[in-house]
Amino acid sequence: MKKFNYILMSALVLGVMLTSCKKIEEFTNSKSNKTQSTGGSNSQTATYSIRMTDAPGPYSEVNIDLIGVRVLCEDGTDTMMSVNAGIYNLLDFANGLDTVIAKSIFDTCTITQIRLILGPNNTVVIDSVSYPLSTPSAQQSGLKIQIHQKLAAGTNVSTLLDFDANQSIIQQGNGTYKLKPVIRVVDSTSTGAIKGAITPKGVLATVTATAGSNSYSTAVNAKGQFTLKGVPAGTYDVTITPAAPYLPVTITGVIVSKGRPVNLGSISL
């Protein structure tokens, strides 16, 4: 995949949190053909929501046209959730921010798969030029994310999806772009986080934590701060890659434990 200069990262929008104020519609349990109300949860049901965040890439915008979210359970039920449909710029949800994309009431079950169904208006913006993203399979059956999430009666459960914009976009030989999504499920109860800041402030930079073949990334915001969420416990090398003329800085042996962030403090470039 062709790499581009890291530009316009300072355009990341902070404080974005979209929430739905629409009435949650009824949905049909395809196995039993029984219609269930999506009103308030009770002792027999669980409230389930799906949130989305982003590990950013070297683009001005990565726009995803979300039109539906389906959830498959272990018992065979296939449910279309109440979705906050619309076009989402993934770069609005980098650096620890996220947004609710779907929420519904379920009978108790174990979720095994989430499918994000996309419309035709997916684009990537590079150097102020917008390019369409081809996503043929996603428009038909949905982007499939494997998961094992139990919904117990009377609970309120949330799943965070980390959509890696950098690894998800592939430049074709003819100059077009294809969306081949790389999405991971973030479990905040079993993972940790890495946070810190760089100086001087205002320098465009990305932060990558690497352990073996696994890597996780985020961007530094306009204040020079960064937060990398959903990092599994382990020992990492953390590399800050700034725009020229600054040189990359690597901090080795960063130990991440579940349930709490590691603060690297201020890092001078």
C-alpha positions in Angstrom: 0.0 0.0 0.0 1.4 3.4 -1.0 2.2 5.5 2.0 1.5 9.2 2.2 2.9 12.1 4.3 1.1 12.5 7.5 -0.9 15.7 6.9 -3.8 17.5 8.3 -3.8 15.3 11.5 -4.4 18.5 13.4 -7.9 18.5 11.9 -9.0 15.7 14.1 -12.1 16.8 15.8 -12.0 16.5 19.7 -14.9 16.0 21.9 -17.1 14.3 19.3 -19.7 12.1 20.8 -22.8 11.3 18.7 -25.7 9.8 20.6 -29.0 8.6 19.3 -32.2 10.4 20.2 -34.3 8.3 17.9 -36.9 5.9 19.1 -35.5 2.4 19.1 -37.5 0.4 16.7 -38.9 -3.1 17.1 -36.9 -5.9 15.6 -37.7 -9.5 14.6 -36.1 -12.6 16.0 -35.6 -14.6 12.8 -35.4 -17.9 14.5 -38.6 -17.8 16.5 -40.4 -15.2 14.3 -41.3 -13.5 17.6 -41.4 -9.6 17.7 -39.6 -8.1 20.7 -40.0 -4.5 22.0 -36.8 -2.4 22.2 -38.1 -0.3 25.1 -36.5 -0.4 28.5 -34.7 -3.5 29.6 -36.0 -5.8 32.4 -34.9 -8.9 34.2 -35.4 -11.1 31.1 -33.5 -8.9 28.6 -30.2 -7.1 28.2 -29.4 -3.7 26.6 -26.6 -4.0 24.0 -24.8 -1.2 22.2 -22.0 -1.0 19.7 -19.5 1.8 19.7 -16.9 2.7 17.1 -13.4 4.3 17.4 -10.5 4.6 15.0 -6.8 3.9 14.8 -5.9 6.6 12.3 -3.9 6.6 9.1 -2.2 9.3 6.9 -5.4 10.6 5.4 -7.4 13.8 5.7 -10.7 11.9 5.9 -11.9 8.3 5.9 -15.7 8.4 5.4 -17.8 5.3 6.0 -21.4 5.1 4.9 -23.1 3.1 7.6 -26.6 1.9 6.8 -27.1 -1.1 9.0 -25.8 -3.3 11.8 -26.7 -7.0 12.2 -25.9 -9.3 15.1 -25.8 -13.1 15.1 -26.2 -15.1 18.3 -25.0 -18.6 19.2 -28.6 -19.9 19.2 -29.1 -18.9 15.6 -31.0 -15.7 16.0 -30.1 -12.9 13.4 -31.1 -9.4 14.5 -31.0 -6.1 12.7 -30.2 -3.5 15.4 -31.5 0.0 15.7 -28.7 1.9 14.0 -27.5 5.5 13.9 -27.2 5.5 10.1 -25.0 8.1 8.4 -21.6 8.9 7.0 -18.9 8.8 9.7 -15.4 10.3 9.2 -13.3 7.7 11.2 -10.7 10.4 11.9 -13.3 12.1 14.1 -13.0 9.2 16.6 -9.3 8.8 17.0 -7.2 9.4 20.1 -9.6 7.8 22.6 -12.9 9.1 21.2 -15.7 6.9 20.2 -19.4 7.1 19.1 -22.5 4.9 19.5 -23.5 3.4 16.2 -26.3 0.9 17.2 -28.3 0.0 20.3 -31.1 -2.5 21.0 -32.8 -4.7 23.6 -32.0 -8.5 23.3 -33.1 -11.6 25.0 -30.3 -13.3 26.8 -27.8 -14.8 24.3 -24.2 -15.1 23.3 -23.3 -12.9 20.4 -20.9 -14.6 17.9 -20.8 -12.1 15.0 -21.4 -8.4 14.2 -22.0 -7.3 10.6 -21.6 -3.7 9.6 -23.6 -3.0 6.4 -22.2 -0.1 4.3 -23.8 2.0 1.6 -22.2 3.2 -1.6 -20.9 6.6 -0.3 -17.5 5.5 1.2 -14.6 7.8 0.4 -11.0 8.7 1.4 -9.6 12.2 1.2 -5.9 12.6 0.3 -4.3 16.0 -0.3 -7.8 17.6 -0.5 -8.9 15.1 -3.2 -11.8 12.7 -2.5 -11.5 9.2 -3.9 -14.3 6.6 -3.8 -13.7 3.4 -1.7 -15.0 0.2 -3.4 -16.7 -2.1 -0.9 -18.7 -4.7 -2.9 -18.9 -7.5 -0.3 -19.7 -5.1 2.6 -22.7 -3.6 0.8 -24.2 -7.1 0.4 -23.6 -9.2 3.5 -21.8 -6.8 5.8 -18.3 -6.5 7.3 -18.1 -9.5 9.5 -16.5 -9.2 13.0 -16.2 -12.3 15.1 -16.9 -11.9 18.8 -17.9 -13.9 21.9 -20.1 -11.6 24.0 -22.5 -12.9 26.6 -25.7 -10.8 27.2 -26.9 -11.7 30.7 -30.4 -10.7 31.9 -30.8 -7.2 33.3 -27.4 -6.0 32.1 -26.2 -3.1 29.9 -23.4 -4.3 27.7 -21.3 -2.4 25.2 -18.8 -3.5 22.5 -16.1 -1.1 21.2 -15.0 -1.7 17.6 -11.6 -0.2 16.6 -11.6 0.5 12.8 -8.0 0.8 11.7 -8.1 3.3 8.9 -4.4 3.0 8.0 -4.5 -0.8 7.4 -8.0 -0.8 5.9 -7.3 1.2 2.8 -5.5 -0.3 -0.2 -4.4 1.6 -3.2 -5.0 -0.3 -6.4 -2.6 -0.3 -9.4 -4.9 2.0 -11.4 -4.9 4.7 -8.8 -8.3 3.7 -7.2 -8.8 2.8 -3.6 -10.4 -0.3 -1.9 -11.7 -0.7 1.6 -10.5 -3.9 3.1 -11.5 -3.3 6.7 -9.2 -4.2 9.6 -11.5 -4.1 12.7 -10.7 -5.4 16.2 -12.9 -5.7 19.3 -11.6 -3.7 22.2 -12.4 -5.0 25.7 -11.5 -2.3 28.2 -11.9 -4.6 31.1 -9.1 -6.9 30.0 -6.8 -4.4 28.3 -4.8 -1.3 29.3 -3.9 2.0 27.7 -0.8 4.1 26.9 -1.0 7.9 27.2 1.5 10.8 27.0 2.4 14.0 25.3 5.0 15.3 22.9 6.9 18.6 22.7 6.9 20.9 20.9 3.1 21.0 20.6 1.4 21.2 17.3 3.8 18.7 15.5 1.9 16.2 13.4 2.7 12.7 14.6 1.5 9.1 15.0 2.1 6.8 18.0 2.5 3.0 17.5 2.9 0.4 20.2 4.5 -2.9 18.9 4.9 -6.3 20.6 6.1 -9.0 18.2 3.7 -9.0 15.2 1.0 -7.0 17.0 0.8 -3.2 16.7 -1.7 -0.6 17.8 -1.6 3.1 16.7 -3.2 6.5 17.3 -2.5 10.1 16.5 -1.2 13.0 18.5 -3.7 15.8 18.8 -3.2 19.5 18.3 -2.3 19.9 22.0 0.5 17.3 21.7 -1.4 14.6 23.6 -2.2 11.0 22.8 -4.1 8.1 24.3 -3.9 4.6 22.9 -6.8 2.5 24.2 -7.5 -1.3 24.1 -3.8 -2.4 24.4 -3.5 -6.0 25.6 -1.3 -6.6 28.6 2.3 -7.1 27.6 5.6 -5.3 27.0 5.8 -2.9 24.0 8.1 -0.6 22.1 6.3 2.7 21.6 7.4 4.8 18.6 6.4 8.4 18.0 6.7 9.2 14.3 6.5 13.0 13.6 6.4 14.9 10.4 9.7 16.2 9.0 12.1 17.6 10.0 11.6 15.8 13.3 12.9 12.3 13.8 11.1 9.3 15.2 11.5 8.5 18.9 11.2 5.0 20.3 10.6 4.1 24.0 11.4 0.4 24.7 10.1 -1.9 27.4 6.8 -0.2 28.1 4.8 -2.6 30.3 1.0 -2.5 29.9 -1.3 -4.0 32.5 -5.0 -4.5 32.2 -7.4 -2.0 33.6 -5.2 1.0 33.9 -3.2 3.4 31.6 0.6 3.8 31.5 1.6 7.4 31.4 4.8 8.1 29.4 4.8 11.7 30.4 6.2 14.4 28.1 8.4 13.2 25.2 10.8 15.6 23.5 11.3 15.3 19.8 
